[in-house]
Amino acid sequence: ATTVTINKATQTSISLTSTSGTYNTNILLVATGGTSSSSYSFSITDAGTAGCSLAMGPSLTSSSAGSCSVTVTRAGDNNYESRSSVATLVTFAKDTQNSLTVHDTSGDLDSGITLSTSGGSGAGVVSYSVTSGTASCAITSGVVNARFVGTCSLTTTKAADVNYLQKQITNTLTFVKATQSS
């Protein structure tokens, strides 16, 4: 009697198809390929600049914008050997900042408007610029002063940082006559 041994077959190639997303949003991990009836499993090959970690779903989360490497494996079954993909680069882009708000947009000719903001995201520096309108405005030491009653345009920019894109808004500043003291 002759004994015939049949070895398990090699699965077709496997690849990770979810390779990009945005910081602050998990990436649902999706793969294609392989021939076995087994499910996919995912592992982080290199946490990289994004500081990636696996989350439920299966999904990938990051501690910052950047990239990391992920490998997907499809386990073997009765007919096929286990097979893994090559390490695949996954990139997390910078996120959009939250709304940015200028606190005061009206003042008088004597006191001007002291600039302050709230909102935005990240550690980017806030800067201001004015476009002279009918009020002929200028910024000095964080205060917008006007030479005339009227308006001018204020552009407020919160700079990008490692995780967030730049945010820019424009407001109309209104200046009225100062109240005379008694």
Secondary structure by P-SEA (a helix, b strand, c coil): cbbbbbcccccccccccccccccccccbbbbbbbcccbbbbbbbcccccccccccccccccccccccbbbbbbbbbccccccccccbbbbbbccccccccccccccccccccbbbbbcccccbbbbbbbbccccccccccccbbbbcccbbbbbbbbbcccccccbbbbbbbbbbccccccc
